[in-house]
Amino acid sequence: MSLVVQEVLRVGLTLALLGVVFGGGILLLSGWAASKRPVNRLADRINDLLPQIQCAKCGYPGCLPYAEAVASGERADLCPPGGRETAIALAELMGRPIAEPSETMATNTVAFIDESKCVGCALCISECPVDAIVGAERFAHTVIIDHCTGCELCVPVCPVDCIDLNAKVAHA
Amino acid sequence: MLERLPRSTPEFEPIDWSKATASNILARIKEAGVVGMGGAGYPAAAKLASGRHYGTRHVIANGVECEPGVNADRSLMQQHLSHVLDGLRIVGHCLDCDQLTLAVSDRRVHQSFQDSDFSDVTCEMVSDHPANGEERTLIKTIFNESIPSSEYPSQRGFVVLNVATLFAICEAVRDGYRPTDRVVTVFDEERWVELDTPIESLAATPLLIRHGSVATGVMASKNAVVKLTTNAVAHDRTELARACIHCGWCDDVCPRYLPVEEMLRTQQSQSRQQGLDAYFDACFECGACVVVCPSTIPLLDWIRQGKRQTSVERLKQRANARFERRNARVAERRSDETRAREVRLHTPRKW
């Protein structure tokens, strides 16, 4: 084989290899990015309309799971904290007839733990969907009202009934 | 002169304030329930306690009309300037501060102050731009000191009180009265109005009413009443609003240099992007844009709506992020447990 042919082959093979490496890399990267940040799926748009209280009153374990269910055909009127407005917005987005939720729930509330009654069982801590309750076993717990969404999930698990829901008051 | 209903016998024992201790005066102000009557309703006793704690260099009586079309403070000063100044002196005595300043925007009040020759109080004349009524702006205008928005002026040695608050303090301490009425601008004229008067009873015509001035007020609800913080009652002009003609006057007049027109446009078309959130936060609702608008658009209503949406969106995003973090943590713990169980299952027993 002549030197020229050898040289051409070498350059050609190198370029082909580079192409495979970079092209594959870009493909892999874009696939990874797509898995990380799904761009504007229907479920995400539904999720944006939901109130993000994470109360699970719809029967799904949070707002995003419910949004995914709605996107695949679940009824759009199951959100009590969202109430009428959310039901209408969802119906409009999905192009379905408007149905109002049968029960509504007060929003703008926060949980309050009566620390003189709290026995420090930590049951509410593991129940809170947004980690808004601080405390440890055998120590009194308290609620970070800036993070509490007022989902009421902590109320039924408390063995001494020391959790109330109060109206949220703006604090300076 | 404005007519005021005669008052009954004082509820409290009058205090000779120049001999009384600061804690006595503070207790009286707290007992009488005096709050900031400029509109914010911050408890006066709490503000003074904070001023005592941090040390006060200047006490300022805020007589600048911060809301266009409202003359309640001006009328009060024309009628009862000596009461207001006594209130200022009481606060100064209470805070061990002799730098007393009265800030006014009305030339006649300024003139009557100079005629009466009060040597212990300085009177500062500032322009009647709506932004000057805000306390931080006022401090910047008079003393050229900037107070960061994360701190109260009282933390930097300034105590700013509205003149109506000072009047109430004077009556509570010197005369022993609880504040039960105040001067309110009722449809372009000033009147003494008793507290808890239903706002509807003040209107002769059944038009929509705003609780507050034309520019900055909010739509009054069905059973709204006059409170200590009510400085005006006005007719609503939303019906008269025409389309925006993009004149840009609102942008020019905004004391915070906000793109008011763009904010209105995005809000009206419901196409707001996250980038505008900071502008909505920065607006302190002075109402200057509403006053200059040639189409009489209730700009502040739109901006307030945007502010509400911004804060709701922010809460939703935070709750969502915390929920996702928690779910990830729970899932990780669960998979750890599963893995540990797998390992245990496949480890041969020692016995």
Interface residues (C-beta under 8 A of the other chain):
Chain A: N47 P51 Q52 I53 Q54 G62 C63 L64 C128 P129 V130 D131 A132 H147 T149
Chain B: L315 K316 Q317 R318 A319 N320 R322 F323 E324 R325 R326 N327
